[in-house]
């Protein structure tokens, strides 16, 4: 089995099982964990061709875009300032983590700043590589962030729903 074929099959199997068993984060987390496990067990890391990555990102964008309707427009007046405040807070906190990791001698500045600044795994990793940072470290930091959020957010949501029903 080739690297990419094996990774895709493991990803689909993990995603399906996680979705079927209603695990937090469902299909996305299951696919991510299964594919990462597959890559950990292989001598060479499987990777997706760039055209396929772009096509998948477009498909995800379409899926998210399909969830929008006109009822969202009035809500944007409230959500946009909160989103900007949240983004500013994340950038500030990420910058402080980056500064700490550089001062402690754990990471170089480029890797730290791009690793702790919010953004997509692939974009921030490519930027790190272009700017002389360690792309694999940046990808790992973002992977841990995304994976943790995908596990914790659904659990917090379930807890929130349970507490609000009381």
BELZIJO-V670510 format. One record per helix or strand. SS is the DSSP state (@ for helix, = for strand). FROM is the first residue (numbers start at 1). TO is the last residue. If there is no record, write none. Layout:
((SS | FROM | TO) (SS | FROM | TO))
This chain:
((@ | 3 | 20) (@ | 26 | 41) (@ | 50 | 65) (@ | 71 | 103) (@ | 109 | 116) (@ | 121 | 130) (@ | 135 | 164))
